[in-house]
């Protein structure tokens, strides 16, 4: 543009540049929303017309998309990309990034990661103590592998765009990929105890504070292979109890049921065979919805006869232990049903084995437990706590509605709001104060899944049973407990970093001296650090110790370091400045004795020196 351009021309150019930039932003937004190609192309054409007008006025953009638009066969997406990039030309406003994580995901800060690391290691230790090996599978599977395995929840699967001819989806759980793995390697791994700790993905309605995410970890333990009845099942339940006890989860109950008993109940009540799975999914909502709402769903939404629904209601209200099993065994109609009868026999044997493991008192035989996933064929279970159900729903085992709620009323609102959100595409916000944590672990027997993949003539050629611990929900409970203790000023065993010793200087900087002491401790396997300053101030060093909760400080002072009798340091235990230890001057320790002294008082007690560590392979 000429420097002598008239004010009118300058104004026209400025107006066109502004319109171009706004149009480029519009194109970029349409592309990010994955709009129809035709819609994108229409807006790209508008953008190209604006750019052409500017070129006619002598304003040439070296990154113009004009040439791209003239190429035969050029796609709308390519044009949109080029057009959007032109907005970064000279004079355009800088890109304003939206600094947030996608909905249903979050970043994990150091303290949270420290707690999560302890949770994972605790669970892994329990799993490995029962003789399990671990595997890993791809984070995405062929779409056909995942399709049709999750009942009504199949709509929550994340499908990926076609990348070179294979339709793929992000894994929804770890169970189906495990069954696929066994089917592919049946000769070698047809009998296996395996655990797997990894991320899964669901387009669920997130409730972040309650541990419900769209990207989250599961910790699975499964046993595949042909064994005598109920032996693997009872050990899985034993493993679950041990893991939750090791994590310090108080007051949990494991709800038990059997799909064969449930299917038998539906059959004797008159549920048509083609409705059994959908009615099962409705019953599975009794842990968070009143019977009136579940009954309405069965009758109105799923077309079940009212009399049949009422018969189901008479069964699913029961829970107990062996007493309930005996009651069902004396039910002439149910016990005569061949499928239900087999389920009752399994439950009787299971209770015998649970008695041996001493965990029967942690179980609740609950006929309302249904588990909505299609692949379950036998025993099913869920671990719940008082925080599992929505507020106002907690009963004696965390999942039963109170008498007032059972009739409906206020407790219906969270469920109806969630249903409305689901119908609108799942993007409405949820009032998390109305949401419970949900089950913290769940699982069951799935005998036909491997056979389905392998195409075996015998569907249950490789029967399986397993459990999945929901780490995010366990984390939500434990993090709340940690915050409560911190608010009271209590110290916990969870710190952002595992450093045991902070090497500091008093008076002079003593930088190289601090570095040498830190290296001495590292060589001994003791976790240590120091401040990256030549001459750090003492208050700043103590502040770092206090902030990170580091238990020991090793202090270097010029007079003690350079003493004629030999180099010495002071070791001071850190329990807060108001404690007796905080008021003391610490213990004087010879440098040569420092490692042994620290190990005696607790720092690096189980540390292995670098020179003593064995090679991995």
N, C-alpha and C positions, 0 to 999 in steps of 0.2 A: 504494500500500500504506500502511496506517495506520502511524504511528510507534509505535503501541502493540501491533503484531503480536506474538503469542506466539513464544517461541523455536522451538516445533515448526513453526509456520507459516513462519517465516523460513528454517528449515532445508529445508522442503519447496520453497519458492520457489527457494532457492539450488540445490537439486538439479535442479529442472526447468530453470533457466537454463543450468546446466552441460550437461544432456542436449540442450537446444536448440542450444547452440553446437557441440557435438560432431556433432550431426546435420547442422547447416548445413555444417560442414566436409566431412562425408561426401558431401553432395549436390554440393558444389563440386568434390570430387575426381572423382566419377562424371562430371560434365559435362566436366571437363578431359580425361578419358580417352575421351570421346565414347562413353559406354556407351549401351545400348539405351534408347529413350525410355520403354519400359514400366518398366525398372529404375529410371530416374531418377524417374519419377512416383511409384513405390511409396515411395521414400525421401522425396520431397517431402511425400507424404501423412502420413508419420510426423512430419515436421518441423511441418507445419501443426497436427497434433493436439497436439503439445507447446505450440505457441504459443497454442492455444485454451485449454488448461489454465491457462496463465499469465494469459490474459485473464480467465478465470473467477475468478482470485484477485486481480484488480485490477491486474495488470501489463500495461499496454497499450503495444505497440510501434507508434509512429506510422508506421513503414515496413513494417507487417505485410503479408504476402502473402495474407492471408485473402481479401480482396476479389478478388484475381487468380484464386484457385482457384475462385471461384464463377462466373466468367465462362464462358459457353458457348463451347466451342471453344478454350479457353486451352491452349496447348501445354505439355508437360512441361518443355521447355527454359526457357520464360519463367518458370514457377513456380520452377524450380531457381535461376535467376538472382536472382529476387526473394528467395527463401529464403536464399540464400548471403549476400546483401547485408545481411540482418537481423542477421547475426552481428557486424556492426560497430556495433551499438547500444550504448548506454551500459553499461559494465561488462564488455563482451566484450574478450578479449585482442586486442592489435593484430595486424595481418596480418604474418606472417613470410614475407618474400619469399625465394624460392630464387634466389640471385645466381649464375647460371651461364649460359653460352650453350648453345643446344640441341646435342645430340650431333652430332659431325661438323662443328661450326663453331667459330670462335674470333675473338677480337678481335685486332687488329694494333697493337702499340705503335709509338711513333715510329721507333725504329731499324729495326724490321722494315719499316715502310712506306717508309722512305727507301731500303732495299735493293730493295723491290718496285718502287718508282718507277723506279729505275735499270734494273731488269730489263725493265719494260714499255717504257721509252723506247729501250733498246738494240734490243729486238726490233722495235719500230715503225720505227726508223730503217732497219733492214735491209729490212723489208717495203716501206716507201715507196720505197726506192732501186730496187726492181724494178718500179716503175710502178703499184703497187696503190692503189686508193681504199678508203676505209673506209665501212662502213654500220653500222646498229644495228637490232636486231629486238626485239620484246617479250620479256620474260623468261618469259612463259607463252604457250603455243600452244594451239590447239584440240586436244583429245585425239586426234582421228582423224588429225591431221597426224603425231604422234609414234608412234602405235601401229603395231606390226609392222615397225619399221625397225631394231631393235637385237637381234634374235635372243633368246637366253636372258637378255640383260641388260634386256629390257623390264620385268622385274619391279622394276627399280630406279628406275623413273620415279615422280616425285611427282605424284599426281593431286590436283586441287583440288576442293573442294565445289562443287556446282552453284550458280552465282550468276546467276540470271535466265535460265536456259534454255540456257546454253552450257557444255558439259563441257570443262574446260581442264586442262592439265598444265604443270608447270614444265619448261622446256627441259632436255633431257638432254645435248645438245651444241649446237654452233653450225652444224654441217653441214646438218642437216635444215631448220632455219629458213632457211638461205641458199638451199637448193634451192626451198623454198616461195616465197621472195622473188623468185628468178629466174623461176619459173613464173608468178607474178603480173605480172611486168614483163618478159616475154620479148622484146618488141620493142625496148625500150630497153637492157636489160641481159642480152641473150642471149649477149653476148661481154663478159666482164668479168674483171679481176683485182681481187679484193677481199681486204682483211684485216679481222678483227673480233676485238677483245679485250674479253671480257665474262664474266660469271659464268654457270655452269651448275650443275645440281642433280642429285644421284644418291643414292638411299637405299642407298649402298654400306656395307660394314663399314669404318668409318674406322680409319686408323692415322696419327694426327696427326703424329707425329715423322717419318714417312716421306713426308709430303706427300699423304696420301690423306684427303680431306675429303668431306663431303656437299654443301657449298657451296664452289665453287672457280672460279678463272679458267682460261679457255683462250685461247690466242692462235692464231688460225686464218688461214691464207693459202690461197685457192682460186682456180683459174682455170677459168672456164666458157666454153664455146664450141667450135666445130669448128676444129681446127688439124691440121697434119701430125703423124703418129704420134710419140710420145715426146718432142716438143719441150717441151710444158708440164710433163710428168712429170719430165724431167731438170732443168728450171729449179726446180721445187719442191724437189727434192733438193739442188740448189745453194743455194737459200735456207735450207734447214734447216741445212746445214753452216755457212754464213756466220753464221747466228743463234747457233748453239751455240758457234762459235769466238769470236764477239764477246762472249758471256757468260762466256767463259773456262772452259767445261766441258771438262775434260781426259779423254782416253782413251775417248771415246764411239765407238760403232760403229753404223752404220745397217744393220739387217737388211732384206733385200729378198726378196720373193717375188712371184708372180703368181697371181691367183685362177684364171685359165684353166689354168695348169700344175697347180695343186693339184686343181682339179676333174677334170682329165684323169687325174691320178694316182689319185684316188678311183675314177674310172670303170674304168680298166684293172685296178685291184685288185679290182673287183667290189662296190663299195659301191652299194646300191640308190639310185636317184635321190632318193627321199623321205627318205633319211638323210644326204645329202651335207652339208647345213648343220649338222646336229647333230654329225656326226663331225668336221666342220671346227672346231666350237667346242671339241671335246675335244682335238684336235691343238694348238689355240691355247694350251693350258695347259702345253705342254712347256717353256716358259721358267721355270716355277716348280714343276713336278711331274715326278717321274721317269717314264720310259716305262712301267714296270710299273703305275703308278697310272692313267696315261692309257689304256693298253690295257685295264685292268680296267673303266674307265668305258665304253669303246666296246663291250666284249663283254657285261658284266653289266648296266650301266645302260641301254645303248642298243641291245642285242640284235644286235650285229654278229657275224658268223661269225668264229671265232678265226683261221682261215686268212687271211681278208681283212685282219684287223687286223695279222697278222704281215707281210703283203705291204706294207701301209702303213708299218709300222715300218722296212722296208728302204729306203724312199725318204726318210722325214722325218728320218732321222739324218744326212743329208748337208748340208754347207754348204761354201762356198768363194767363188770368183769366176768368171771366164771358164772356168776349168778345169771347174767343175761344170756350167756351161752346155754346154760341149763334150761332156761325158759324157752329159748328157741328150739332146743332139742325136744321139748315136750309139746311144741306146736305141731299138731298132727298134720296139718296141711303143708307147712313149710318143710318139715323134716321128711315128708314123703316125696318132695320134689327132688329129682336126681341131681340137679346142679347145686341147689342149696344144700343138700345133704352132704355133698363132697366138701363144700365150703365149711360146714359145721365140723366135720371131721378134722379138717386142716386146723381150724381154730383151737380145737381141743388139744391136738398135739402141740401146737404152738405154745399154748399156756403151760403145758408140761415143761417145755424147754426154757421158757421164760422164768419159771420157778427155779430151775437149775442155775440160771445166771443171776438170780436174785433181783430181777427188775420188773416183776409183774406189777408191783405197786405203782410203777411209773406209767402204766398203760390204762387206757379207757376204751373199752369196746363200744364203739359209737356207730349206730346204724345210719346216722345222717351223713357220715363221711362217704363221699362218692368218687372224688378225684376225676376231674373232667377229661383227662387225656385218654385217647382211644386205645392206646396200646396195653393198658393194664388188664391182666387176666386172673389174678389171684389176690393175695393179701395186699392191702393198701394201708398207708399210714401217713400221719402228719404230726409234727411236733408244734405245740402251741404254748403261749404264755399268756399272762393276764393282759399283755399289751397287744395280743394278736387281733382281737376283735375290735370293731369300731367302738368309740366311747358309748356307754350305755348298753353294750351287748355282752360284756364279759360275764361269763357264768363260772361254774365251779372248775371247768377245765379250759377257760379262756375262749371257748367257741360257742357256748350255748346262750341263747337269748334269755333275758330275764322274763318273768311272767308279764310284766307291763309291756315290754317291747314285743313279745311274741304276738300280741294283738295288733301290732302295727303302730301308727302314730309317728312321733318325731323321728324315730330311728329309720323310718322309710326314706327320709329326705336324702341322706348321703347316697343311698343306693340309687334312687331315682336320678339324682344329679349325675352320678357316674354313668348311668345308662344313657342319659341325654348326651353326655360328652362323647360317649362311644358312637352314638348314632350320628353325631355331627362331625365325625372324622377323628375324634380322640384328641383334639387340640385345645379344648377348653381347659381352663385352670381348675384344679381341684382344691377345695377347702381342706387342707391337710389336718385340721383339727377334728374333722369328722371321719378320718381314715385310721384304721388300725394297722399294726405292723404286719398282720397276716401270719401265716405259718412260717416258722423259722427253719423247718426242714420237712421234706416229704419224699415219698417214694412208694415202691410196691413191686409186685412180680409182673413181669412181661415175658411170657413164654413163647410168643409167636413172632416177635419182631425180627429176630435174626433169620428165622425161616422164611419170612416174607421177602427179605432181601436176597437170600440165597436161592430162592425158588425150590426149596426142599419139598419133597412129597410129604414129609412129616413136618407139619408147621412148627411143632415144639421140639424139633431136633436139638436145638441149643437153648434151653430155658434159661432165663435170667431173672435176677432180683437185685434191687439196689436202692440207694437213698441219696438224696441231694440236699446238702446244707446250704441255705441261703445266707451267704456271708454278709451281704449288705444289711439284712435285717438283724443279724446278730451284732454287726458293727453298730447299728443305730442304737441298740439297747446298751451296749458296752460303752459307747462314746457318751451317752447321756449320763451313765454312772460315773465315768471319768470326770466329766464337767462338774458334776455335783460334788465330788470329792475335792476337786481343785477349788471350787467356790468356798469350801470350808477351810481352805488353807492346808489340806492334807497332801502329802507327797505320795505319789504312786510309782509303780514299777514301769510306767510307760513314759518315755521321754522322746523328744524329737530325734535325738542322736544318742548313740551308745557310748560316747566318750566317758571314760572313767576318771581320767586325770587331766587337769589343766595346768600347763607349765607356765608360770608367770615370773616376772622380775619385780624386785622391790628396790627402788632407788635408781640405779643405772639401768640402761636398756638391756644389756647382756643378751643381745639377739643371737649371736652364734652359740652362746652357752645354752640358751633355751632350745635352740635347734638340736644341739648335741644330746641334751637330756631327752627330748622328744624321740629322737632316733634310738636312743638306748631303750626306751619303753616300747617303741614299735618292734624292735628286734626281739623283745621278750614276749611279744604278743599282747601287750597291754594297750588299750585304746587311749590315745592321748592327742592333744592339740595345743597350740599356742597362738598368740595374737600376731597377725602380720603387720607389726609396727616395730620400727627400730627402737623407739623409746616409748612404750605404751604407758599410759597413766594407770596407777593402781586401781582407782575406782572403776575405770572402764574394764579392767580385767576381772574384777570381782563381779561386775554387772553381767559379764558374759557367763561366768560360772553360775550365777543365780538364775539367769534366764534359761539356761539349758539344763539346770538341775544336776550339774556335774558333781559327783560325790567327793572328789579329792582334789586339792590344789597342792602342787609342788612349787614352792617359792624359792627363787634364787636371789640372794643378797650379796653384794660385792665382798663384804667382810667375811661371810661364811664360805663363799665360793673360793676365795683366795686365801683362806686360813693356812698357816704354816703346818698345822697338824693334818691337813688334808681337806679335800673338797667336801663340803657338807651342804645340805639343803634342808628346808623345813617342809614337812608334810602336814597339811591341815585338813581335817574332815569338814565338809561343808553341810551344815544342817540349818543354815540361816544365821544371820548376825546376832539374833537375840538368844540363840542357844548357848549352852555351856561351851560347845566346841567353837562356836563363832566368837566367843570372848577370849578364847585361849590363843596362845602364840603358835601352837602347833608343835610337833616333835622334830627335833634336830636329828637328821639321819645322814650317815656317811653315803656319799654317792655310790660307792661300791656295793652298799647294802640296800640301795633304794628299791630294786626290783623285788628282792625277797621280803622287804618290809611291806611294800604295797600288797603283795600277794597274801601276806599274813593278815592284813586288816581287811581284805576283801576285794581289792582292785585286781582284776586279771587272775582271779583264783584258779580258773580252769583254762587259762591262756596257754597256748603252745608256741614256743619260740619259733621264729622263722626258720632257723637252722634245723629244727627238729620236725618240721612238717613234712609229711610224706607226699610224694607225687600222686596226682589223681590217677594217672595211667603209667 
